[in-house]
Amino acid sequence: MDAAPEDRRKGLHVITWGCQMNVYDSARMTDVLRPLGYRPVDTPDAADMVILNTCHIRDRAAEKVFSELGRLRVVKDARATEGHKTVLAVAGCVAQAEGREILARAPFVDIVLGPQTYHRLPEMVARASRAAGAVIDTDFPAEQKFDFLPDAQAPQTPGGVTSFLTIQEGCDKFCSFCVVPYTRGAEASRPVASVLAEARRMVDAGAREITLLGQNVNAYHGAAPDGRIWGLARLAEALSAIPGLARIRYTTSHPRDMDDALIAAHRDLPALMPFLHLPVQSGSDRILDAMNRGHTAAQYLELVHRLREARPDIALSSDFIVGHPGETDADFEATMQLIRDVGFAQAFSFTYSPRPGTPAAGAALQVPEPVKDARLQALQALLRTQQDAFNDTTVGRTLPVLFTGRGRKPGQMSGRSPYLQAVHVDGPDTLIGQITDVEIAERLTNSLSGTLVQERAFA
């Protein structure tokens, strides 16, 4: 479809909550709507269409959506009095899980669409424009949505230096606490040729680093042009051969899908960064079993050992859920011991929150909120100590930093180390997009500061 003429251009405002995959999805919805004349605008007040791209992982996610919809209704009504129609859409995982409830509680919403249907968004917009009622599409279509999407337009971060690229969606693991299998559907992988083509477009647009995304990204099994099925390791090898692509990352992983080939890829591929997010959730075998994680704490520790044996400088990040139903003081201590045994460079931690429709939501022995909160504070204090200790090990070292944009202070530039640490230096704008050696001088609260080793940037 040809681009719309200048006088048919309409404003599009997308509000994104949740994971990096939602960031990617928002960018692709923008691409899908571009041929209809929609262009991004900064505020909903100037938008002919507003999309809420939602996340259902954490507690009270739906209530946050309804609160935002209340504010957007005021905007929509105000524009209507001025003779402007605003199409209001709710997308993502809350839409998938609670589509009918959204329309019942917020009948002013025009479109509700699940995360597997946004390739059909132009059709929904047309139907919403013709019909008096709302349009809802929360199916899990048989066709792969990626087969129907237009080419991605550009990297998704300011400056175009780093990009997210979804290669896998859905989950077959059915952890007891998680809604993803119900909102994103079964595991599905994009064909290799599609992934490589989009990666090349991103690099041509200026990306130096690509983060591969998936609910279980290391479960990737994509059909390749050679007739075989490639895993993530083989895909990473092909991506590393793209000229100009200097860094490859991937998230989120599952321990059960960390195979020998992928461990070897961390050893053999310089472009594959030595930083891995590998969620474990708990250190108690009893809780891991209740969570339906499919592995033990000892198996996780053995996997960490093998990764560090293959890549001694690898740094690890993880996820932890505190207060899963039935968690005792002993179970929590087992989690704390696992953290001490591994030593994490970074981690994300949360108290358990029941998600409607999941097995754990109705389980007995729900942990009281004050107990969960106290455990979370203790766990986060330990994780923060480990993060600070890891960052301290980089002080005095020289690290290659990919510069992504300006810092907050005049003359300051900001970038990322191989370990995903934020690094700030004084330097010129010409550093953006370059990988330059930086001597780390100081650990700050949430970042590192340093000085350029030399003025010449190198790729």
MARTIPA-266254 format. One record per residue: x, y, z of N, C-alpha, C in turn. Coordinates in steps of 0.2 Angstrom, whole numbers, padded with zeros to 4 digits, always signed. Each point is the difference from the previous one (the first is absolute). Example, Ala and Ser with C-alpha at 12.3 -4.5 7.8 and 13.67 -1.06 7.14 Angstrom:
2
+0066-0028+0039-0004+0006+0000+0004+0006+0000-0002+0005-0004+0004+0006+0001-0004+0005+0003
end
This chain:
459
+0004-0006+0000-0004+0006+0000+0004+0006+0000-0001+0005-0004+0004+0006-0001-0001+0004+0006+0005+0004+0002-0001+0005+0006-0005+0005-0002-0003+0003+0005-0006+0005+0000+0003+0006-0002-0003+0004-0004+0002+0007-0002+0000+0004+0007+0004+0006-0001+0001+0004+0006-0006+0002+0003-0006+0002-0004-0006+0003+0003-0004-0006+0003+0002-0006+0000-0004-0005+0003+0004-0003+0006+0005+0003+0002+0004-0003+0006-0004+0002+0006+0001-0005+0004-0004+0000+0007+0005-0002+0005-0002+0003+0006+0005-0001+0006-0001-0007+0003+0005-0003+0002+0000-0006+0004+0004+0000+0006-0003-0001+0006+0003+0000+0006+0000-0007+0004+0005-0003+0001+0000-0007+0003+0003+0000+0007-0003-0002+0005+0002-0001+0007+0002-0007+0001+0006-0001+0002+0003-0007+0000+0001-0002+0008-0002-0005+0002+0001-0003+0007+0003-0007-0001+0005-0001+0005+0002-0007+0000+0007-0001-0003+0000-0006-0003+0007-0003-0002+0002+0003-0007+0007-0002-0001+0003+0002-0006-0004-0002-0007-0003-0006+0001-0004-0002-0006-0006+0005-0001-0003+0002+0005-0005+0005-0001+0003+0007-0003+0006+0002+0001+0003+0005-0003+0000-0001-0008+0003-0006-0001+0000-0003-0007-0007+0000-0004-0005-0003+0004-0006+0000-0003-0003+0007-0001+0001+0005+0004-0002+0007-0001+0003+0003-0006+0006-0002-0001+0003+0003-0006-0003-0003-0007-0001-0007+0001-0003-0003-0006-0007+0002-0001-0004+0001+0005-0007+0003-0001+0001+0007-0004+0005+0004+0002+0001+0006-0003+0001-0001-0008+0004-0005-0001+0002-0002-0007-0006-0002-0004-0004-0004+0003-0007-0002-0003-0004+0005-0002-0001+0005+0005-0004+0006-0001+0002+0005-0005+0007+0000-0001+0003+0006-0004-0003+0000-0007-0002-0005-0004-0003+0000-0006-0007+0004+0000-0003-0001+0006-0007+0004+0001+0001+0007+0001+0006+0003+0000+0001+0007+0001+0002+0002+0007+0000-0005+0005+0002+0001+0007+0007+0002+0001+0002+0005+0004+0007+0002+0002+0000+0001+0007+0005-0002+0003+0001+0001+0008-0001+0007+0002-0003+0001+0005+0000+0007+0003+0001-0001+0008+0002+0005+0003+0003+0000+0007-0006-0001+0005-0006+0002-0001-0005+0001+0005-0006-0003-0003-0005-0003+0005-0006-0002-0003-0005+0006-0002+0002+0006+0003-0005+0006-0002+0001+0001-0008+0005-0002-0003+0001+0002-0007-0001-0007-0004-0002-0005+0003-0001-0006-0004-0007-0002-0003+0000-0002-0006-0006-0003-0003-0001-0007+0002+0005-0003+0003+0000-0007+0003+0004-0001+0005-0002-0003+0006+0004-0001+0006+0000-0008+0001+0006-0003+0001+0000-0007+0001+0003-0001+0007-0003-0004+0005+0003-0002+0006+0002-0007-0001+0007-0001+0000+0003-0006-0001+0001-0003+0007-0003-0005+0002-0001-0002+0007+0004-0006+0002+0002+0000+0007+0003-0006+0003-0004-0003+0005+0000-0007+0001-0004-0003+0005+0004-0004+0005+0006+0001+0000+0004-0004+0004-0001+0002+0008+0000+0006+0001+0000+0002+0008-0007+0001+0002+0000+0001+0007-0007+0001+0003-0003+0006-0002-0006+0001+0000-0004+0006-0001+0001+0003-0007+0003-0005-0005+0001+0003-0007-0006+0002-0003-0006-0003+0001-0006+0002-0003-0003+0006+0003+0001+0001+0006-0003+0006+0003+0004+0006-0002+0007-0001-0001+0004+0006-0003-0003+0002-0007-0002-0005-0004-0002+0001-0006-0007+0004+0000-0004-0002+0004-0007+0004+0001+0001+0007+0002+0005+0001+0005+0002+0006+0002+0002+0005-0006+0005-0003-0004+0002+0004-0005-0005+0001-0005-0005-0005-0001-0005+0001-0005-0005+0006+0002-0001+0000+0007-0004+0006+0002+0003+0007-0002+0007+0000+0001+0003+0007-0002-0001+0001-0008+0001-0006-0004+0000+0001-0007-0008+0001-0002-0005-0002+0004-0006+0002-0002-0001+0007+0000+0003+0004+0005-0001+0007+0000+0003+0003-0006+0006-0002-0002+0003+0002-0006-0004-0001-0006-0003-0006-0001-0004-0002-0006-0006+0004+0000-0004+0002+0006-0006+0004+0000+0002+0007-0002+0006+0003+0002+0002+0006-0001+0001+0001-0007+0003-0005-0004+0001+0001-0007-0006-0001-0004-0005-0004+0003-0006+0000-0004-0004+0006+0000+0000+0004+0006-0003+0007+0000+0003+0004-0005+0006-0001-0002+0003+0004-0005+0000-0003-0007-0004-0005-0001-0002-0003-0007+0006-0005-0002+0004-0003+0005+0005-0005-0002-0002-0006+0003+0001-0005-0004-0002-0007+0003+0007-0003+0002+0000-0003+0006+0006-0004+0002-0002-0007+0001+0004-0004-0004-0001-0008+0001+0004-0002+0006-0003-0003+0005+0004-0002+0006+0000-0008+0000+0006-0003+0000+0001-0007-0001+0004-0002+0007-0002-0006+0002+0004-0004+0005+0003-0006-0003+0006-0001+0001+0004-0005-0003+0004-0004+0005+0003-0005-0002+0004-0004+0005-0003-0005+0004+0003-0002+0006-0002-0006+0004-0006+0001+0004-0001+0007+0003-0006+0001+0003-0006+0000-0005+0001+0002-0006-0005+0000-0005-0002-0008-0001+0005-0004-0001-0001-0007-0001-0004-0003+0006+0002+0001+0006-0003-0003+0006-0006+0002+0001-0002+0007-0001-0006+0003+0003-0003+0004-0005+0000-0002-0006-0003+0004-0006-0007+0002+0001-0005-0005+0002-0007+0002+0001-0001+0004+0006+0004-0001+0005-0001+0004+0006+0002+0007-0001+0005+0001-0005+0002+0007-0002-0006+0004-0003-0003-0004-0005-0005+0003-0003-0006+0001+0004-0001-0004+0005-0006+0001+0005+0001+0006+0005+0006+0001+0002+0002+0005+0005+0002+0007-0004+0002-0001-0006+0002+0006-0004-0003+0000-0007-0006+0001-0001-0003-0001-0006+0002+0005-0005+0003+0005+0002+0003+0005-0005+0006-0002-0003+0003-0006+0001+0006-0003-0003-0003-0002-0007+0004+0001-0005-0002-0002-0007+0003-0006-0002+0006-0002+0002+0003-0006-0002+0003-0004+0006-0001-0006+0000+0004-0004+0005+0003-0006-0004+0007-0001+0000+0004-0004-0004+0005-0004+0004+0001-0006-0001+0005-0004+0004+0007+0000-0004+0005-0002+0004+0007+0001-0003+0001-0004-0006-0004-0005-0002+0001-0004-0006-0004+0003-0006-0003+0005+0001-0005+0002-0006+0002+0007-0002+0005+0003+0002+0001+0007-0002+0002+0001-0008+0001-0005-0003+0001+0000-0007-0006+0002-0004-0006-0002+0004-0007+0002-0003-0002+0006+0002+0004+0005+0003-0002+0006+0003-0003+0005-0005+0003+0000-0006-0004+0004-0005-0007-0001-0002-0001-0007+0000-0007-0002-0001-0005+0002+0006+0003-0001+0006-0004+0002+0006-0001+0007+0000+0004+0005-0002-0001+0007-0001-0005+0001-0005+0000-0003-0005-0005+0001-0005-0007-0002+0002+0000-0006+0004-0007-0002+0003-0002+0005+0005+0004+0002+0004-0002+0005+0006-0002+0006-0003+0002+0002-0006-0002+0006-0003-0007+0000-0003-0001-0007-0003-0007-0001-0003-0005-0001+0005+0002-0004+0006-0005-0003+0004-0002+0005+0006-0006-0001+0003-0001+0004+0006+0003-0003+0006+0001-0007+0000+0002-0003+0006+0008-0001+0000+0002-0003+0005+0008-0001+0001+0002-0006-0004+0006-0001-0002+0003-0005-0003+0004-0004+0005-0001-0006+0000+0005-0004+0005+0003-0006-0004+0006-0001+0000+0004-0006-0003+0005-0002+0005-0002-0006+0003+0005-0003+0005+0001-0007-0002-0001-0002-0006+0002-0007-0002+0007-0001+0000+0001-0007-0001+0007-0002-0001+0000-0003-0007+0001+0005-0005-0001-0002-0007+0005-0006-0002-0002-0004-0005+0004-0005-0003+0006+0003-0003-0001+0005-0004+0006+0003-0003+0005+0004+0004+0006+0000-0002+0005+0003+0004+0000+0008-0001-0001+0004+0005-0001+0007-0001+0006+0003-0004+0006-0003+0001+0006+0003-0003+0000-0001-0007-0004-0004-0003+0000-0001-0007-0004+0005-0003-0004+0004+0004-0004+0005-0003+0002+0007+0002+0005+0001+0003+0002+0007+0002+0005+0003-0005-0001+0007-0001+0005+0003-0004+0007+0000+0003+0005+0002-0004+0007+0001+0002+0000+0005+0006+0004-0002+0005+0001+0004+0006+0004+0007-0003-0002+0005+0003+0002+0007-0003+0007+0002+0003+0001-0002+0006+0006+0003+0003+0001-0003+0007+0007+0001+0002+0001-0003+0007-0005+0004+0005-0001-0003+0006-0005+0002+0005+0002+0005+0005+0007+0002+0000+0002+0004+0005+0003+0007-0003+0000+0005+0004+0002+0006-0002+0007+0000-0003+0002+0003-0006+0006-0001-0002+0001-0006-0005-0004-0005+0001+0000-0005-0005+0006-0005+0001+0003+0000+0006+0006-0004+0001-0002-0007+0002-0005-0001+0004-0002-0007+0003-0007-0001-0002-0002-0006-0002-0006-0002-0002-0002-0007+0004-0007+0000+0000-0003-0007+0002-0003-0003-0006+0001-0007+0000-0003-0004-0005-0003-0006+0002-0006-0001+0000-0004-0006+0002+0001-0005-0005+0002-0006+0003+0002-0006-0004-0005-0006+0002-0003+0001+0006-0003-0006+0003-0006+0003+0004-0006-0003+0000-0005+0002+0005-0003-0006+0003-0004+0001+0005-0004-0005+0003+0004-0004+0005-0003-0005+0004+0003-0004+0005-0004-0006+0001+0004-0006+0000-0003-0006+0001+0002-0003+0007+0003+0004+0004+0002-0002+0007-0005-0001+0005-0005+0005+0000-0006+0000+0005+0003+0000+0007+0004+0005+0002+0002+0001+0007-0007+0002+0003+0000-0002+0007-0006+0000+0003-0002+0007+0002+0004+0005-0001-0001+0007+0002-0001+0005-0006+0001-0003-0006+0000+0004-0006-0005+0000-0005-0002+0006-0002-0006+0000-0005+0002+0000-0007+0007+0000-0002+0002+0001-0006-0003-0006-0005+0000-0006+0002-0003-0005-0005-0007+0001-0002-0003+0004+0005-0007+0001-0002-0001+0007-0004+0005+0004+0001-0001+0007-0004+0004+0000-0006+0005-0004-0001+0005+0000-0005-0001-0006-0005-0003-0005+0003-0001-0006-0004+0006-0005+0001+0000-0005-0005+0005-0005+0000+0007+0003-0003+0005-0004+0002+0007+0002-0003+0000+0000-0008+0002+0005-0003+0001+0001-0007+0006+0004-0002+0004-0002-0005+0006+0003-0002-0001+0003-0007+0003+0005-0001+0000+0003-0007+0005-0003-0004-0001-0001-0007+0005-0003-0004+0006+0004+0000+0006-0003-0001+0006+0002+0000+0001+0006-0005-0002-0001-0006+0000+0005-0005-0003+0007+0002-0006-0001+0003-0003+0006+0002+0004+0004+0006+0003-0004+0004+0004+0003+0006+0006+0004-0003+0003-0004-0005+0006+0003-0002-0001+0006-0005-0005+0000-0003-0002+0006-0005-0002+0006+0005-0003-0001+0005-0002+0006+0005+0006+0002+0003+0005-0004+0002+0006+0002+0003+0004+0004-0004+0000-0002-0007+0004+0004-0005-0003+0007+0000-0006+0000-0001-0003+0007+0000+0001+0004+0006+0000-0003+0006+0002+0004+0006+0007+0002-0001+0004-0004-0002+0008+0002+0000+0000+0006-0005-0003-0001-0006+0000+0005-0005-0002+0007+0002-0005+0000+0005-0003+0006+0003+0004+0002+0006+0006-0003+0001+0004+0003+0005+0001-0004+0007-0003-0006+0000+0000-0004+0006+0007-0003+0001+0004+0000+0005+0006-0003+0002-0001-0006+0004-0006+0000+0004-0001-0006+0005-0007-0002-0001-0002-0006+0000-0007-0003-0001-0001-0005+0006-0005+0001+0003-0003-0004+0006-0005-0004-0003+0001-0007+0000-0005-0005-0003-0005-0001+0006-0006+0000-0002-0006+0000+0005-0004-0006-0001-0002-0003+0006-0005-0005+0000-0002-0002+0007-0006-0002+0001-0002-0003+0007+0004-0005+0002+0002-0005-0004+0006-0005+0001+0004+0001-0006+0004+0005+0000+0004+0001-0006+0005-0005-0002+0003-0004+0005+0004-0005-0001-0003-0007-0002-0007+0000-0001-0004-0005-0002+0000+0001-0008+0003+0005-0003-0001+0001-0007+0002-0006-0004-0005-0001-0005+0001-0006-0005-0003+0003-0006+0004+0003-0004-0003+0003-0006+0002-0004-0007-0005+0000-0004+0001-0003-0007+0005+0004-0004+0006-0003-0002+0005+0003-0004+0000-0001-0007+0003+0004-0004-0001-0001-0008+0004-0007-0002+0004-0002+0004+0003-0007-0001-0004-0006+0001-0006+0002+0002-0005-0006+0002+0000-0003+0007+0005+0003+0004+0001-0003+0006-0003+0005+0005-0001-0002+0007-0002+0004+0005+0006+0002+0004+0001+0007+0000+0005+0003+0004-0002+0002+0007+0005-0002+0005-0001+0003+0007+0003+0007+0000+0000+0002+0006+0002+0007+0002+0007+0001-0002+0004-0005+0002+0008+0000-0001+0001+0001-0008-0003-0004-0004+0001+0001-0007-0002+0006-0003-0006+0003+0003-0002+0006-0002+0005+0006+0002+0002-0001+0006+0005+0005+0002+0006+0000-0004+0002-0005-0002+0006-0001-0004-0001+0004-0007-0006-0001-0003-0001+0003-0006-0001+0008+0001-0003+0002+0005-0001+0007+0002+0007+0003+0001+0005-0004+0003+0006+0003+0001+0004+0002-0006-0002-0003-0006+0004+0001-0006-0003+0006-0004-0005+0003+0002-0003+0006-0003+0005+0006+0001+0003+0003-0005+0005+0005+0001-0004+0006+0003+0004+0003+0005-0003+0005+0004-0003-0001+0006-0002-0007+0001-0004-0002+0006+0006-0002+0005+0001+0004+0005+0005-0001+0005-0001-0004+0006-0007+0001+0002-0002-0004+0006-0007-0003+0000+0000-0006+0003-0006-0004+0000-0002-0002+0007-0006+0002+0002-0003-0003+0007-0006-0003-0002-0002-0004+0006-0007-0003-0001-0003+0000+0007-0007+0000+0000-0004-0001+0006-0007-0001-0001-0004-0004+0004+0002-0003+0006+0001-0007-0001+0005-0003+0004+0001-0007-0001-0003-0005+0005+0000-0006-0001-0003-0005+0005+0006-0005+0001+0001-0002+0006+0006-0004+0001-0001-0007-0004-0006-0002-0001-0001-0007-0003+0002+0001-0008+0000+0006-0003+0002+0000-0007+0007+0003-0001+0004+0000+0005+0007+0002+0000+0004-0007-0003+0001-0001-0006+0003-0006-0002+0008+0001-0001+0003-0006-0002+0007+0000-0001+0002+0005-0005-0003+0000-0006+0002+0005-0005-0001+0007+0002-0004+0002+0004-0001+0007+0002+0006+0002+0005+0001-0005+0004+0006+0001+0005+0006+0001-0004+0001-0004-0005+0006+0000-0005+0000+0007-0004-0006+0002-0002+0000+0007-0003+0003+0005+0004-0002+0000+0007+0003+0005+0004+0008+0000+0000+0002-0006-0001+0008+0000+0000+0003+0002-0007-0004-0002-0005+0003+0001-0007-0002+0006-0004-0005+0004+0002-0002+0006-0004+0001+0006+0004+0005+0004-0002+0002+0006+0003-0006+0005+0001-0004+0000-0005-0006+0005-0001-0005-0002+0006+0000-0006+0002-0005-0002+0005+0002+0003+0007-0003+0004+0003+0002+0004+0006+0001-0005+0006+0004+0001+0004+0001-0004+0006-0004+0002+0006-0007+0001-0002-0005+0002+0005-0006-0004-0001-0002-0004+0004-0006-0005-0001-0005+0001+0006-0006+0001-0003-0006+0000+0005-0003-0007+0000+0001-0003+0006-0002-0007+0000-0005-0001+0007-0006+0001-0001-0005+0000+0006+0000-0007+0003+0000+0000+0007+0000-0006+0004-0006+0000+0004-0002+0006+0003-0006+0001+0004+0000-0002+0007+0003-0005+0001+0001-0003+0007+0006-0004+0001+0002-0001+0006+0006-0005+0001-0002-0006+0004-0007+0000+0001-0003-0006+0004-0002-0005-0005+0002-0006+0000-0003-0006-0004-0007-0001+0001-0002+0001+0006-0008-0001+0001-0004+0005-0003+0003+0007+0000-0004+0005-0003+0001+0000-0008+0006-0002-0002+0001-0001-0007-0005-0005-0003-0001-0005+0004-0005-0005-0003-0007+0002+0000-0002+0004+0006-0006+0003+0000-0001+0005-0006+0005+0003-0002+0000+0005-0005+0000-0003-0007+0001-0007+0000+0000-0003-0006+0006+0002-0005+0006+0002+0003+0005+0002-0004+0004-0005-0003+0000-0006+0002+0003-0006-0004+0007-0001+0001+0003+0003+0005+0007-0001+0002+0001+0001+0007+0005-0002+0003+0002+0001+0007+0005+0005+0001+0001+0002+0006+0005+0005+0002+0007-0002-0002+0001-0007+0001+0007-0003-0002+0001+0001-0007-0005-0002-0004+0001+0000-0008+0001+0008-0002-0003+0004+0003+0001+0007-0002+0007+0002+0002+0003-0002+0006+0007+0002+0002+0005-0004-0005-0002-0006-0002+0004-0003-0005+0001+0003-0007-0006+0003-0002+0000+0004-0006+0004+0006+0001+0000+0003+0005+0004+0006+0001+0007-0002+0000+0002-0005+0003+0007-0003+0000+0002-0001-0007-0004-0003-0004+0002-0001-0007+0000+0006-0004-0004+0005+0001+0000+0006-0004+0007+0004+0002+0002+0000+0006+0006+0003+0003+0006-0003-0003-0001-0007+0000+0006-0004-0003+0001+0002-0007-0005+0001-0004+0000+0002-0007+0002+0007-0001-0002+0004+0004+0001+0008-0001+0001+0002+0007+0007+0000+0002+0001+0002+0007-0002+0007+0002+0000+0005-0005-0002+0007+0002-0008+0001+0000-0004-0005-0001-0007+0001-0001-0003+0002+0007-0004+0005-0001-0004+0003+0006-0007-0003+0000-0003-0001+0005-0007-0003+0000-0005+0005+0004-0006+0000-0003-0006+0003+0003-0005-0005+0000-0005+0001+0005-0006-0004+0001-0006+0003+0002-0005-0004+0001-0007+0002+0003-0001-0004+0006-0003+0003+0005-0002-0003+0006-0007+0002+0002-0004-0005+0002-0007+0001+0003+0000-0002+0007-0001+0004+0004+0000-0001+0007-0008-0001+0003-0001-0005+0004-0006-0001+0003-0005-0004-0005+0003-0004-0004-0005-0005-0004-0004-0004+0005-0006-0002-0001-0004-0004+0005+0004-0006+0002+0000+0000+0007+0003-0006+0003+0007+0002+0002+0003+0005-0002+0007+0002+0002+0001+0001+0007+0005-0004+0003+0001+0000+0007+0007+0004+0001+0001+0001+0007+0007+0004+0001+0005-0004-0003+0000-0007+0001+0005-0004-0003+0001+0000-0007-0006+0001-0004+0000+0000-0007+0003+0007-0002-0001+0005+0004+0002+0007-0002+0008+0000+0001+0002-0003+0006+0007-0001+0001+0004-0003-0005-0003-0006-0003+0003-0003-0006+0001+0005-0006-0005+0004-0001+0001+0005-0005+0006+0005+0001+0000+0002+0006+0006+0004+0002+0006-0003-0001+0001-0007+0002+0006-0003-0001+0002-0001-0007-0005-0001-0004+0001-0001-0007+0003+0007-0003-0002+0005+0002+0002+0007-0002+0007+0001+0003+0002-0002+0006+0007+0000+0002+0004-0004-0004-0002-0006-0002+0004-0005-0004+0002+0002-0007-0005+0004-0003+0001+0002-0007+0004+0006+0000-0003+0005+0003+0003+0007+0000-0003+0003-0007-0005+0004+0001-0003+0003-0006+0002+0008-0001+0001+0001-0006+0002+0007-0002-0006+0005+0000-0006-0003-0001-0006+0004+0000-0006-0005+0001-0005+0002+0002-0006-0004+0001-0007+0004+0001-0005-0003-0002-0007+0003+0001-0003-0005+0005-0004+0003+0005-0003-0004+0005-0007+0003+0002-0005-0004+0002-0006+0002+0001-0004-0004+0005-0005+0002+0003-0004-0004+0004-0005-0003-0004-0002-0006+0002-0005-0004-0004-0006+0004+0000-0003+0000-0006-0007+0003+0000-0004-0005-0004-0006-0002+0002-0004-0004-0003-0003+0002-0007+0001-0004-0005-0003+0002-0007-0006-0004-0001-0006+0003-0001-0006-0004-0001+0001-0005-0006-0002-0006+0002+0000-0006-0005+0006-0004+0000+0005+0002+0004+0006-0004+0001-0001-0005+0006+0004-0006+0000-0001-0005+0005+0002+0003+0007+0005+0004+0000+0002+0003+0007-0005+0004+0003-0004+0004-0004-0005+0005+0003-0005-0003+0005-0001-0007-0001-0005-0003+0004+0003-0005+0005+0007+0000+0000+0003-0005+0004+0000+0002+0008+0000-0005+0004+0000+0001+0007+0006+0003+0003+0000+0002+0006+0006+0003+0003+0003+0006-0003-0005+0005-0002+0003+0006-0002+0004+0004+0005+0005+0003-0002+0005+0003+0005-0003+0007+0002+0000+0002+0006-0003+0006+0002+0005+0006-0003-0004+0005-0002+0004+0006-0003+0006+0002+0004-0001+0001+0007+0006+0003+0004+0006-0005-0001-0002-0006+0000+0006-0005+0000+0003+0000-0007-0004+0001-0005+0003+0001-0007+0004+0006+0000-0002+0005+0002+0003+0007+0000+0007+0000+0004+0000-0004+0006+0006+0000+0004+0005-0004-0004-0002-0006-0003+0005-0004-0004+0002+0004-0006-0004+0003-0003+0002+0004-0006+0006+0005+0002-0001+0004+0005+0005+0004+0002+0007-0003+0002-0001-0006+0003+0007-0003+0002+0003-0003-0007-0004-0002-0004+0003-0003-0007+0003+0006-0004-0004+0005+0000+0003+0006-0004+0006+0003+0003+0000+0000+0006+0007+0003+0003+0006-0005-0002-0001-0006+0000+0005-0005-0002+0002+0001-0007-0005+0001-0004+0001+0001-0008+0003+0006-0001-0002+0005+0004+0003+0007-0001+0008+0000+0002+0001-0004+0005+0007-0001+0002+0004-0003-0005-0003-0005-0003+0004-0004-0005+0001+0004-0007-0005+0004-0001+0000+0005-0006+0006+0005+0001+0000+0003+0006+0005+0005+0001+0007-0003+0000+0000-0006+0003+0007-0004+0000+0002-0001-0007-0005-0002-0005+0002-0002-0007+0003+0007-0003-0004+0005+0001+0002+0006-0003+0007+0003+0002+0001-0002+0007+0006+0002+0003+0006-0003-0004-0001-0006-0002+0005-0004-0004+0002+0003-0006-0004+0005-0003+0001+0003-0007+0004+0006+0001+0001+0003+0007+0003+0006+0001+0008-0001-0001+0003+0004-0004+0007-0001-0002+0001-0004-0006-0005-0003-0003+0000-0004-0006-0001+0004-0006+0002-0002-0006-0002+0003-0006-0005-0004-0003-0006+0003-0002-0005-0004-0003-0002+0003-0007-0002-0004-0005-0003+0003-0006-0007+0002+0001-0001+0007-0001-0007+0002+0001-0003+0002-0006-0006-0002-0001-0004+0002-0006-0004+0006+0002+0001+0006-0003-0003+0006+0001-0007+0001-0003-0005+0001+0003-0007+0001-0002-0003+0007-0001+0003+0004+0004-0003+0007+0000+0003+0005+0005-0003+0006+0001+0003+0005+0004-0002-0002+0008+0004+0002+0004-0002-0001+0007-0004+0006+0003-0001+0000+0006-0004+0005+0003+0003+0007+0001+0007-0001+0001+0004+0006+0001+0003+0003-0007+0001+0006-0001+0003+0003-0006+0007-0003-0001+0001-0002-0006+0006-0003-0002+0001-0007+0002-0005-0003+0003+0000-0007+0002-0003-0005-0005+0003-0005-0001-0002-0006-0005-0002-0006+0004-0005-0004-0002-0002-0006+0004+0000-0006-0005+0002-0005+0003+0001-0006-0004-0001-0006+0005+0001-0006-0003-0001-0007+0004+0007-0004-0001+0002-0003+0006+0005-0005+0000-0002-0006-0003+0004-0005-0001-0002-0007-0002-0005-0003+0005+0001+0002+0006-0005-0002+0006-0006+0003+0001-0002+0005-0005-0006+0004+0000+0000+0005+0005+0006+0002+0003+0000+0005+0005+0000+0007-0004-0003+0005+0003+0000+0006-0003+0006+0004+0002+0004+0003-0005+0006+0003+0001+0000+0007-0003+0003+0005+0004+0000+0007-0002+0007+0002+0000+0001+0004-0006+0007+0003-0001-0002+0008-0002+0005+0004+0000+0000+0006-0003+0003-0001-0007-0004+0002-0006+0003-0001-0006-0005+0003-0005+0002+0000-0007-0004+0003-0005-0006-0005-0003-0004+0004-0003-0006-0004-0003+0002-0005-0005+0006+0000-0003+0002-0004-0005+0001-0007+0003+0000-0001+0007+0001-0007+0003-0006-0004-0001-0006+0003-0002-0006-0004+0000+0000-0005-0006-0001-0006+0002+0000-0005-0005+0007-0004-0001+0005+0003+0004+0007-0003+0000+0001-0004+0007+0004-0005-0001+0003-0004+0006+0007+0003+0001+0000+0002+0006+0007+0004+0002+0002-0003+0007+0006-0001+0001+0003-0002+0006-0001+0006+0005-0002-0002+0006-0001+0005+0006+0003-0003+0006+0004+0004+0003+0003-0002+0007-0005+0001+0005-0003-0005+0004-0005+0002+0005+0004+0003+0006-0003+0005+0002+0003+0004+0006-0004-0001+0006-0007+0000-0001-0004+0000+0006-0006-0004-0001-0002-0003+0006-0007-0003+0000-0005+0005+0003-0005+0002-0004-0005+0004+0003-0006-0004+0002-0006+0003+0002-0005-0004+0003-0003-0005-0005-0001+0002-0006-0003-0004-0005+0004+0000-0007+0006+0002+0000+0004+0001-0006+0007+0000+0002+0004+0000-0005+0008+0001+0000+0002+0006-0003+0005+0003+0002+0003+0006-0003+0007-0002-0002+0003+0003-0005+0006-0001-0002+0003+0005-0005+0006-0001-0003+0003+0004-0005+0002-0004-0006+0000+0004-0006+0002-0003-0006+0007-0002+0000+0002-0006-0002+0007-0002+0000+0003+0004-0006-0003+0000-0005+0002+0004-0006-0005+0003-0004+0001+0005-0004-0005+0004-0003-0003-0004-0006+0004-0005-0003-0002-0003-0006-0005-0006+0002-0005+0000-0003-0005-0005+0001+0001-0006-0005-0001-0006+0003+0001-0005-0005-0007-0005+0000-0001-0003-0005-0005-0005-0001+0001-0007+0003
end
